[in-house]
Amino acid sequence: MAGQEFGRHLGLPRALSGLPLSPLVPGYAALAAAQHAAGLRHVGELLHAGAGGLRVLDGLYVPAGARAPRRVDAPLLDALAVSAGPAAPVAARLAALHRADPAAPRRIVLYQLINLLQERPEDRRGRDARELGVHPDEAAGLVAAAALRPGLDRRQRDAAESLADARAQGRLHRLRALLDRLPASGADPALAALRTETAERLRAVEDALREGRNAERRGDADAAGDAYLRALREAADDRRALGGLVRVHGPRRGLGARLRADHVELSWRESRPTPGEWRLLRLRKDGDGRAGTVVRSVLGAGTAAAGTVKDTEAEPGATVRYAALPLRDGRVDGPPLVSRPLLVAPEVEHPVLTDGPERVDCSWQRPAGASDVTVEHTGPDGRTRRLTAHAGGFTATGLPAGDHAFRIVCHYRTADGGTVSSPGVRATATVHPWPEPVRTLTARPADGGVRFAWTGARGGEVRLVRWPGEAPAPGAELRTGELPPPLDWPGTAGLLRPPPGTYTEVAAVAVRGDRALAGPVVGVEAVPRVPAPAVHRLPGGQARIALEWPQEVTHLVVGWEPADAAAAADDGDRAAARSPGDGDREPADRARGGERTVTAHAYRRGGLELPLGPGAVRVRVTPVPRVPGAVVVLPGAAEALVPADAAVFYELVRPRRRLPGRRRTALLRVTLSAPAGLADAPEFVCVARSGTLRPRDAADGTTVLRIPGPELARHGSLQRELPAAPCPAPYTLRGFLLGEHAASVRLEEPSLASLVVR
């Protein structure tokens, strides 16, 4: 009866007759990783045996309804591989293994199930076997197998699962080492056969090595090379065969090895008629000085086509050689290409030397494995001294002008505690004469321009420039090719005139040859010129000020003073000392003048009226600087001379009664009021227009009265008779002031109703 003793009823074709100590399939690690990612305890779970259970004793079967169990074959695994479930990658790998060996899936399932049961208590293994999905009729047989097969610890399992990979790679010595970890039980015939095969192949390797050594002693390099090549084809990890090939063939020009900062660059060309793969090996002397005793694969288990490959694992401080083995179908296909010995001691990369005043700065990219970097300096006098360097470079100071040489050496610690130095990189730099920096820079406004003065800059010229962006810090070392053009302000005799309405940060630079030092910066603001204001007198000593406001100006200072006052401090200088928030200053006595700060917003909203008083006044307008702390260049103030307050009043005088025999006529009384006196008066003209609308100007109607200015100034008040009917009644009168002095005299007009004649 099945299940009483494991293997009792086995005998079907391809049935396994032993207990697997190893899955013996290549790529088992990748299969196990995919299995764990899919959440499977063993690969048999992907077969979905369900309640019927998985059969494993006489082959690998899954339930198939009322029919007989179905053997797990290629169509079943291929169908699972194309499904959308998470176990599809596991099924794909298992299908590939089945195509190579139909017994592989059953061997893997048995290996995993036995391992799982051996981890459980013996009294629970029967129940656990059924819980793992094993058919109830075969659970007892599987429990018996778990009791019979030797248990494996973690190290032995790793060895068991790596056997097939080592065999596929032709690594016989690793294969033997892995086999030695496993129990010597004969319960697994496949494993026993592998032991026998490995031993026979290793004996063949020893025979080939012996033959090669004998040929080498005879001086027959070709025969020795063939023997060593035969041994290496059999055992790809035999260092003795590899070392023999390296000795026999020596360095060949076909394999180049170039040291870079963080890797070794290997390059070679394909020399075979049919291109193939190559295996790259790194050979290093061990601590005893024996060549080739430490061999590492550059690409791990991988291979490469001819071309260029980077080795990033070379140990800094070691002397290595490289061998490129041609492969065909995974086996060595010919003698290797061998590089020359290479000291893995990279130099610093991209050393950049820059001179400064009596100084040389150097920066570099330091190799990651370097333990130290030293620098030797040789000056123009031929003397050599050692400099102190930091991780990213060095600074040498106190250097005379001339050529200086530097040797930069990297040092590396070796595995035995020693130190290895790189050959070194040599670099030169020339220390040039530099000017003394500009110490101070001042700017003084004068006559609508500015004069600059400075201190320092001995041994060089001073150039005034305007930097397009942020100015470099004072003392920054520059090249003259990096400087902006010199300041292009017009001027004569050292007086420069900046463009009105601009703010400029002027920097002083000390220049000597093609070397320059940045200096201090001073801000200069040239406020724009304001057009002269138009002033219109109002009653009560008030005046309306009309300004043509400059677009870039936000504040103006409007000041006034008696026209005959002695010239005092310039109003523009007083405005420059004020800020927009200082407010207004108006003395109680209007005769002394005053000033007011006006904002653009307030002016556009409500205009500007000032209490100028009745006398002649001079009005000045200057902009307020925008940049605090800047040197301010002011243009001449915009001025307007406002004459003393004068006004002309006129009114219609109607007769109270008509005298017998006379027509009723109207009179017009014209009065000039000038408390401060008026030298020249304008001409007065009265115009009549039919209707009740006022005439718009002196030409809009019939002139009914004209009084010359001198006559009006002489008499002060005149009363003239108007024509009886200058135009059809009703008509409206209106007076106008004409002449060059009309703008300086106000015209006070009566109401419209009082000027209508009916």
C-alpha positions in Angstrom: 0.0 0.0 0.0 1.4 3.4 -1.0 2.8 5.5 1.8 4.0 2.7 4.1 7.6 3.1 3.1 8.9 5.8 0.8 9.8 4.4 -2.6 8.3 1.0 -1.9 6.1 1.1 -5.0 8.2 3.4 -7.1 9.2 2.0 -10.5 7.4 4.1 -13.0 9.6 5.5 -15.8 11.6 8.6 -14.7 10.4 8.0 -11.1 12.8 9.2 -8.5 14.2 6.3 -6.4 16.1 8.4 -3.8 15.7 11.1 -1.3 17.0 14.4 -2.9 19.7 16.1 -0.8 19.9 18.9 -3.5 17.5 20.3 -6.1 20.4 19.9 -8.6 18.9 22.5 -11.0 20.8 25.6 -12.2 19.3 29.0 -11.3 17.7 27.7 -8.1 18.4 30.9 -6.2 16.3 32.9 -8.8 13.5 30.3 -8.6 13.5 30.6 -4.8 13.4 34.4 -4.9 10.4 34.4 -7.3 8.7 31.8 -5.1 9.1 33.9 -2.0 7.9 37.0 -3.8 4.8 35.1 -4.8 4.2 34.0 -1.2 4.6 30.3 -1.9 5.8 28.0 0.9 6.9 25.5 -1.8 6.7 25.5 -5.6 4.0 22.7 -5.5 1.5 25.3 -4.2 1.4 27.0 -7.6 -0.1 23.8 -9.1 -3.4 24.5 -7.3 -3.9 20.8 -6.2 -6.8 22.0 -3.9 -8.6 19.6 -1.5 -7.5 16.6 -3.6 -3.9 17.1 -2.6 -0.6 16.9 -4.5 0.9 13.5 -5.3 4.7 13.2 -5.1 5.7 9.6 -4.5 5.3 8.0 -7.9 5.6 11.2 -9.9 4.2 14.7 -9.6 0.4 14.7 -10.0 -2.5 17.0 -9.4 -6.2 16.1 -9.2 -8.2 16.1 -12.4 -11.8 15.8 -11.3 -13.3 12.3 -11.7 -10.6 11.2 -14.0 -7.2 9.8 -12.9 -4.7 12.4 -11.5 -2.9 14.5 -14.1 0.8 14.4 -14.4 2.5 17.8 -14.1 3.9 18.2 -17.6 5.0 21.0 -19.9 1.5 22.1 -21.2 0.3 22.4 -17.6 3.3 24.5 -16.5 3.1 26.6 -19.7 -0.5 27.4 -19.0 0.3 28.5 -15.5 3.2 30.6 -16.8 0.9 32.7 -19.0 -1.7 33.3 -16.3 -2.1 36.7 -14.6 -1.4 35.5 -11.0 1.6 36.4 -8.9 3.0 32.9 -9.3 3.3 33.2 -13.1 7.0 34.0 -13.0 7.6 30.8 -10.8 5.7 28.7 -13.3 7.7 30.1 -16.2 11.0 29.1 -14.5 9.6 25.7 -13.5 8.5 25.1 -17.1 12.0 26.0 -18.4 13.6 23.5 -15.9 11.0 20.8 -17.0 12.1 21.2 -20.6 15.7 20.6 -19.6 14.9 17.8 -17.2 11.3 16.4 -16.8 12.2 15.1 -13.4 13.4 18.5 -12.1 10.0 19.8 -10.9 9.3 16.7 -8.8 12.8 16.8 -7.4 12.4 20.4 -6.4 9.0 19.8 -4.7 10.4 16.8 -2.8 13.4 18.7 -1.7 11.4 21.7 -0.4 8.7 19.5 1.3 11.2 17.4 3.1 13.0 20.6 4.3 9.7 22.0 5.6 8.7 18.8 7.4 12.2 18.5 9.0 11.7 21.9 10.6 8.4 20.7 12.3 8.1 18.6 15.4 8.0 14.8 14.5 4.6 14.3 16.2 3.0 16.9 14.0 4.6 16.1 10.6 1.6 14.0 9.3 -0.9 16.8 9.9 1.6 19.4 8.6 2.1 17.3 5.4 -1.6 17.4 4.6 -1.7 21.1 5.5 1.1 21.7 3.0 -1.2 20.3 0.3 0.1 16.7 0.1 -2.5 14.0 -0.9 -3.7 12.2 2.3 -2.7 8.8 0.9 0.9 10.0 0.5 1.4 12.1 3.6 2.7 9.1 5.6 5.3 8.2 2.9 6.5 11.8 2.8 6.8 11.9 6.6 8.9 8.7 6.4 11.1 10.3 3.8 11.7 13.3 6.1 12.7 10.9 8.9 15.1 9.0 6.6 16.9 11.8 4.7 19.7 13.5 6.7 18.8 17.0 7.8 20.6 20.0 6.4 21.6 23.1 8.3 21.7 26.6 6.6 25.3 26.3 5.4 24.6 22.8 3.9 21.4 24.0 2.2 23.3 26.9 0.6 25.8 24.3 -0.7 23.1 22.0 -1.9 21.3 24.7 -3.8 24.5 26.0 -5.4 25.8 22.7 -6.8 24.1 22.9 -10.2 25.3 26.5 -10.8 28.9 25.6 -10.0 28.7 22.6 -12.3 27.2 24.7 -15.1 30.0 27.3 -14.8 32.7 24.6 -14.9 34.0 25.6 -11.4 35.1 22.1 -10.3 37.0 23.2 -7.3 34.0 25.1 -5.9 31.8 22.1 -6.8 34.1 19.8 -4.8 34.0 22.2 -1.9 30.2 22.4 -1.9 30.0 18.6 -2.1 32.3 18.2 0.9 29.7 20.2 3.0 26.9 17.7 2.3 26.4 14.3 4.1 28.1 11.4 2.4 24.9 9.4 2.5 24.1 7.4 -0.7 20.3 8.1 -0.3 20.5 10.5 -3.3 21.8 8.6 -6.4 22.0 11.7 -8.5 24.2 13.4 -5.9 26.4 10.3 -5.6 26.8 10.3 -9.4 27.8 14.0 -9.3 30.5 13.1 -6.7 31.9 10.5 -8.9 31.9 12.7 -12.0 33.5 15.5 -10.2 36.3 13.3 -8.9 37.1 11.9 -12.3 37.2 15.4 -13.9 39.5 16.7 -11.2 41.9 13.8 -11.8 41.9 14.8 -15.5 42.7 18.4 -14.5 45.6 17.2 -12.3 46.9 15.1 -15.3 46.8 18.2 -17.6 48.5 20.4 -15.0 51.3 17.8 -14.6 51.7 17.6 -18.4 51.9 21.4 -18.6 54.5 21.8 -15.9 56.7 19.1 -17.6 56.4 20.9 -21.0 57.2 24.2 -19.3 60.4 22.7 -17.9 61.3 21.4 -21.3 60.8 24.9 -22.7 58.0 23.8 -24.9 55.7 26.8 -24.5 53.1 25.6 -27.0 52.7 22.2 -25.4 52.5 23.8 -22.0 49.9 26.3 -23.1 47.8 23.5 -24.6 47.9 21.5 -21.4 47.1 24.4 -19.2 44.3 25.4 -21.5 42.9 21.9 -21.4 42.9 22.0 -17.6 41.3 25.4 -17.5 38.5 24.2 -19.9 37.8 21.4 -17.5 38.1 23.5 -14.3 37.3 27.2 -15.0 38.3 28.1 -11.4 41.7 26.4 -11.4 44.2 29.1 -10.5 47.1 26.9 -11.3 46.0 26.5 -14.9 45.3 30.2 -15.2 48.7 31.1 -13.7 50.4 28.7 -16.1 48.6 30.3 -19.1 49.7 33.8 -17.9 53.3 32.7 -17.5 53.4 30.9 -20.8 51.7 33.6 -22.9 52.9 36.7 -20.9 51.5 40.2 -21.5 49.8 40.5 -24.9 49.1 43.7 -26.5 45.5 42.8 -27.2 44.3 43.7 -23.6 44.7 47.3 -22.5 44.3 48.4 -18.9 44.1 52.1 -18.1 43.8 53.5 -14.7 41.0 56.1 -14.1 40.0 57.9 -10.9 37.4 55.5 -9.8 37.9 52.4 -12.0 40.2 50.5 -14.3 39.2 50.7 -18.0 39.8 47.4 -19.9 39.7 47.4 -23.7 40.4 44.7 -26.3 39.3 43.6 -29.7 37.8 40.4 -31.0 40.4 38.3 -32.7 38.4 35.1 -33.5 36.7 34.6 -36.8 33.4 34.1 -35.1 32.9 36.6 -32.2 32.0 35.2 -28.8 31.9 36.0 -25.2 34.8 36.7 -22.9 35.4 36.2 -19.2 37.5 38.9 -17.4 39.7 38.0 -14.4 41.7 40.2 -12.1 44.9 38.7 -10.7 46.6 40.2 -7.7 49.6 39.2 -5.6 48.7 38.1 -2.1 50.5 39.0 1.0 53.3 36.5 0.4 54.1 38.0 -2.9 53.0 35.1 -5.1 51.5 36.1 -8.4 48.0 35.0 -9.3 47.0 33.5 -5.9 44.1 36.0 -5.6 41.8 35.8 -8.6 38.5 37.6 -9.0 36.0 37.8 -11.8 35.5 41.4 -13.0 31.9 40.8 -14.0 31.0 38.2 -11.3 29.3 35.3 -13.1 28.8 37.3 -16.2 30.6 37.7 -19.5 31.2 40.4 -22.0 31.7 41.0 -25.7 35.0 42.5 -26.9 35.1 46.3 -26.4 35.4 48.3 -23.2 34.6 47.2 -19.6 35.0 49.1 -16.3 36.4 47.4 -13.3 35.2 49.3 -10.2 36.3 46.7 -7.6 40.1 46.9 -8.0 41.7 47.3 -4.6 43.5 50.6 -4.3 47.2 50.2 -3.6 47.4 46.8 -5.2 49.4 45.8 -8.3 47.1 43.8 -10.6 47.0 42.1 -14.0 44.0 41.2 -16.1 43.3 38.2 -18.2 40.5 38.0 -20.8 39.5 34.4 -21.5 37.7 33.7 -24.8 34.6 31.5 -24.3 32.7 29.3 -26.6 29.6 27.6 -25.2 30.6 28.5 -21.7 34.1 27.0 -22.0 37.5 28.5 -22.6 38.1 28.7 -26.3 41.7 29.7 -26.5 44.7 31.3 -24.8 43.9 34.4 -22.7 44.8 38.0 -23.4 46.9 39.2 -20.5 47.5 42.9 -19.5 50.7 44.3 -18.2 51.0 44.8 -14.4 49.1 47.9 -13.2 49.5 49.7 -10.0 46.0 50.7 -8.8 47.0 54.1 -7.4 44.9 56.8 -9.3 46.1 60.3 -9.5 44.0 63.4 -8.6 41.8 64.4 -11.4 41.3 67.8 -13.1 43.9 69.8 -11.1 43.2 73.5 -11.7 45.9 76.0 -10.6 45.0 79.7 -10.3 47.3 82.5 -9.3 46.5 85.3 -7.0 48.6 88.1 -5.3 51.7 86.2 -4.2 49.7 83.0 -4.1 48.7 79.9 -6.1 45.4 78.1 -5.4 44.9 74.5 -6.6 41.7 72.4 -6.6 41.3 68.8 -7.7 39.1 65.7 -7.5 40.6 63.4 -5.0 40.3 59.6 -5.7 37.9 57.9 -3.2 40.5 55.3 -2.0 43.4 57.7 -1.3 44.4 57.9 2.3 46.5 61.1 1.8 47.7 63.6 -0.8 51.0 65.3 -0.6 52.3 68.3 -2.7 55.9 69.3 -3.4 56.6 72.8 -4.6 59.6 74.0 -6.6 60.0 77.8 -6.9 61.8 80.0 -9.5 65.0 79.6 -7.4 64.9 75.8 -7.7 64.3 75.1 -4.0 61.8 72.4 -3.2 59.5 72.3 -0.1 56.5 70.3 0.9 53.1 72.1 1.1 50.2 71.4 3.4 47.2 70.1 1.3 43.6 69.5 2.2 41.1 67.0 0.6 40.2 69.3 -2.3 43.5 71.1 -3.0 46.0 73.4 -1.5 47.0 77.1 -1.2 50.6 78.2 -1.5 51.2 81.8 -0.2 54.1 84.2 -0.1 55.3 83.3 -3.6 57.4 85.6 -5.7 56.4 86.4 -9.2 57.6 83.8 -11.7 57.0 80.1 -12.7 56.3 77.5 -9.9 56.1 73.7 -10.3 54.1 71.3 -8.2 54.1 67.5 -7.9 50.9 66.0 -6.5 51.1 62.5 -5.2 48.3 60.2 -3.9 49.0 57.7 -1.1 47.1 54.4 -0.5 47.1 51.9 2.3 47.5 48.3 1.3 45.9 45.2 2.8 49.1 44.4 4.7 49.1 47.8 6.4 51.7 49.3 4.1 51.5 52.5 2.0 51.8 52.8 -1.8 52.3 56.1 -3.6 51.1 57.0 -7.1 53.7 58.2 -9.6 52.4 61.8 -9.2 51.0 64.5 -11.3 53.1 67.5 -12.3 51.6 71.0 -12.8 53.0 74.5 -13.2 51.6 77.9 -12.6 52.9 81.4 -13.1 52.5 84.0 -10.3 51.8 87.4 -12.0 52.2 90.9 -10.5 49.0 92.1 -9.0 47.9 95.7 -8.1 47.1 96.9 -4.6 43.3 96.9 -4.0 41.3 100.1 -3.9 40.8 100.8 -0.2 38.0 103.5 -0.3 35.8 105.1 -3.0 33.9 108.3 -2.4 31.6 110.4 -4.7 30.9 114.1 -4.2 28.1 115.9 -6.2 29.1 119.2 -7.8 27.6 121.4 -10.6 25.1 118.8 -11.7 27.6 116.0 -11.8 29.8 113.9 -9.5 33.5 113.7 -8.7 35.0 110.4 -7.6 38.0 109.9 -5.4 39.7 106.8 -4.0 42.7 105.5 -2.0 44.9 102.5 -2.6 45.5 100.8 -6.0 49.2 101.4 -5.9 50.9 99.7 -8.8 47.8 99.7 -11.0 45.2 101.9 -12.6 41.7 102.5 -11.2 38.8 101.7 -13.5 35.2 102.8 -12.7 32.7 100.2 -13.9 29.0 99.3 -13.6 28.5 95.6 -12.9 25.5 94.1 -14.8 24.5 92.0 -11.8 25.6 91.8 -8.2 29.1 93.4 -7.8 31.8 91.0 -6.6 33.1 91.5 -3.0 35.9 93.9 -2.5 39.2 92.2 -3.0 37.8 89.5 -5.4 40.5 88.4 -7.9 39.5 89.0 -11.5 40.8 88.9 -15.0 40.5 92.0 -17.1 38.6 90.1 -19.7 35.9 89.5 -17.1 35.4 93.3 -16.4 32.4 95.2 -17.9 33.2 98.3 -20.0 34.4 101.4 -18.2 31.8 103.9 -17.0 30.6 105.9 -20.1 29.2 109.0 -18.4 30.1 112.2 -20.2 32.2 114.8 -18.4 35.2 117.0 -18.3 38.0 117.6 -15.9 37.0 114.7 -13.6 33.4 115.8 -13.3 31.1 113.1 -14.6 27.4 113.6 -15.4 25.2 110.6 -14.9 22.0 110.3 -17.0 19.1 112.0 -15.2 16.5 109.7 -13.6 19.0 106.8 -13.0 20.5 105.0 -10.1 23.9 103.4 -10.6 26.2 101.4 -8.4 29.7 102.5 -9.4 32.5 100.2 -8.5 36.2 100.9 -8.5 38.5 98.1 -9.9 42.3 98.1 -9.6 43.8 96.8 -12.8 47.4 95.8 -13.6 48.0 94.0 -16.9 45.4 91.2 -17.2 44.9 90.9 -13.4 42.3 93.0 -11.5 41.0 93.3 -8.0 37.4 94.3 -7.2 37.0 97.4 -5.1 34.3 99.2 -3.1 31.0 100.4 -4.6 29.1 103.6 -4.2 25.6 104.3 -5.2 24.8 107.4 -7.3 21.3 108.6 -8.0 20.7 111.3 -10.6 17.3 112.7 -10.0 15.4 113.8 -13.2 14.8 117.4 -14.2 11.3 118.7 -13.6 9.8 121.2 -16.1 9.1 124.7 -14.7 5.7 124.9 -12.9 2.8 127.0 -14.1 1.4 129.2 -11.3 -2.1 130.7 -11.3 -3.0 133.3 -8.6 -6.2 132.8 -6.6 -8.0 135.1 -4.2 -6.6 135.5 -0.7 -3.0 135.1 -1.6 -3.5 131.5 -2.7 -2.0 130.0 -5.9 -2.7 126.9 -8.0 0.5 125.1 -9.1 0.3 123.1 -12.3 3.1 120.5 -12.6 4.3 118.3 -15.4 5.0 115.3 -13.2 8.0 113.1 -14.3 7.0 109.5 -14.7 9.8 107.9 -12.6 9.4 110.4 -9.7 7.1 109.6 -6.7 7.7 112.7 -4.5 8.4 116.4 -5.3 9.4 119.2 -3.0 7.8 122.5 -3.9 9.3 125.5 -2.2 8.7 129.3 -2.4 10.3 132.5 -1.1 10.1 136.2 -1.8 11.4 137.1 -5.2 13.8 139.7 -3.9 15.2 137.6 -1.1 18.9 136.9 -1.2 19.9 133.5 -2.6 20.1 131.0 0.2 21.0 127.4 0.4 19.9 125.6 -2.8 16.4 124.2 -2.4 17.4 121.0 -4.2 20.0 120.3 -1.4 17.4 120.8 1.2 15.1 118.4 -0.7 17.8 115.7 -0.9 18.1 115.8 2.9 14.4 115.1 3.2 12.5 111.8 2.9 8.9 111.5 1.6 7.6 111.1 5.1 9.1 114.3 6.6 5.9 116.3 6.0 5.6 120.0 5.1 7.1 123.1 6.5 5.2 126.3 6.1 6.2 129.3 8.3 3.5 131.3 9.9 4.8 134.5 8.2 4.1 133.9 4.5 6.6 136.6 3.5 9.4 134.2 4.6 8.3 131.5 2.1 8.0 127.7 2.8 8.1 124.3 1.1 5.9 121.3 0.8 6.5 117.6 -0.1 3.9 116.4 -2.6 3.2 112.8 -3.7 2.2 111.9 -7.2 -1.0 110.2 -6.0 -2.1 113.2 -4.0 -1.3 115.6 -6.8 -3.3 113.7 -9.4 -6.2 113.3 -7.0 -6.5 116.9 -5.8 -4.0 119.2 -7.5 -1.8 121.6 -5.5 -2.6 125.0 -3.9 0.0 127.0 -2.0 -0.4 130.1 0.3 2.1 132.3 -1.6 0.8 135.6 -0.2 0.3 138.9 -2.1 4.0 139.7 -2.9 6.2 138.5 -5.8 7.3 135.0 -5.1 9.8 132.6 -6.6 8.6 128.9 -6.8 11.1 126.1 -7.1 10.3 122.4 -7.7 12.9 119.5 -7.1 12.4 115.7 -7.0 13.0 113.7 -3.8 15.7 111.0 -4.1 14.4 107.4 -4.0 17.4 105.4 -2.8 18.4 105.9 0.9 22.2 106.4 1.4 22.9 107.2 -2.3 25.0 110.1 -3.4 22.4 112.4 -5.0 23.1 114.5 -8.1 20.5 117.2 -8.5 19.9 119.2 -11.7 19.1 122.9 -11.4 15.8 123.5 -9.7 12.7 124.1 -11.9 11.7 127.7 -11.1 8.8 130.0 -11.8 8.8 133.7 -10.9 5.3 134.7 -9.7 4.6 138.5 -9.8 2.9 140.2 -6.9 -0.8 139.6 -6.5 -2.9 141.9 -8.8 -6.5 141.6 -9.9 -8.9 143.4 -12.2 -12.5 143.8 -11.1 -15.3 144.9 -13.4 -19.0 145.4 -13.0 -22.0 146.8 -15.0 -23.4 150.0 -13.5 -27.0 150.6 -14.5 -28.6 154.2 -14.4 -31.2 154.6 -11.6 -33.6 156.8 -13.6 -34.0 158.2 -17.1 -33.5 162.0 -17.5 -35.9 163.8 -19.8 -34.6 164.1 -23.2 -31.8 161.5 -22.7 -31.4 157.8 -23.5 -30.8 155.3 -20.7 -27.2 154.1 -21.1 -25.1 151.6 -19.0 -21.7 152.1 -17.5 -18.9 149.6 -17.0 -16.6 150.2 -14.0 -13.1 148.6 -14.2 -10.9 148.6 -11.1 -7.2 147.4 -10.8 -6.2 146.2 -7.4 -2.4 145.7 -6.8 -1.5 146.1 -3.1 2.2 145.5 -3.8 2.2 147.7 -6.9 2.2 146.8 -10.6 4.6 148.1 -13.1 2.9 146.8 -16.2 -0.9 146.1 -16.5 -2.6 144.1 -19.2 -5.2 145.6 -21.6 -8.8 145.2 -20.6 -11.4 144.4 -23.3 -15.2 144.0 -22.9 -17.1 141.9 -25.5 -20.9 141.7 -26.0 -22.7 138.7 -27.4 -26.5 138.3 -28.2 -28.3 135.9 -25.9 -27.7 134.9 -22.3 -24.5 132.9 -22.8 -21.2 134.3 -21.9 -18.7 134.9 -24.7 -16.0 132.3 -24.8 -13.1 134.5 -25.6 -12.3 138.1 -26.8 -13.2 137.2 -30.3 -16.5 135.7 -29.5 -18.7 138.8 -29.8 -18.6 142.6 -30.4 -16.0 144.6 -28.7 -17.8 147.4 -26.7 -14.9 148.7 -24.6 -11.1 148.7 -24.7 -8.9 150.1 -21.9 -5.1 150.1 -22.5 -2.9 148.7 -19.8 -0.9 151.9 -19.0 -4.2 153.9 -18.6 -5.6 151.3 -16.3 -2.4 151.2 -14.2 -2.3 155.0 -14.0 -5.9 155.5 -12.9 -6.5 152.3 -11.0 -10.3 152.6 -11.4 -12.2 153.7 -14.5 -15.9 154.0 -15.4 -16.8 154.1 -19.1 -20.1 154.4 -20.9 -21.1 151.4 -23.1 -22.7 151.7 -26.5 -26.5 151.8 -26.4 -27.2 148.8 -28.6 -24.0 147.0 -29.7 -26.0 144.0 -30.7 -29.7 142.8 -30.5 -31.0 142.6 -26.9 -30.8 140.7 -24.8 -27.0 140.4 -24.8 -24.3 139.4 -22.4 -21.1 141.2 -21.5 -17.8 139.7 -20.5 -14.3 141.1 -19.9 -11.0 139.7 -20.9 -7.3 140.6 -20.1 -5.0 140.7 -23.1 -1.3 141.2 -23.7 2.0 139.8 -22.4 1.1 140.7 -18.8 -2.3 139.1 -18.8 -1.1 135.9 -17.1 0.2 137.8 -14.1 -3.0 139.5 -13.2 -6.2 137.9 -12.0 -9.6 138.8 -13.5 -12.4 138.8 -11.0 -15.7 138.3 -12.9 -19.2 139.2 -11.5 -22.1 136.9 -11.8 -23.6 136.0 -15.1 -27.0 137.6 -14.3 -25.4 141.0 -13.5 -23.8 141.1 -17.0 -27.0 140.5 -19.1 -28.5 143.6 -20.7 -32.1 143.4 -21.8 
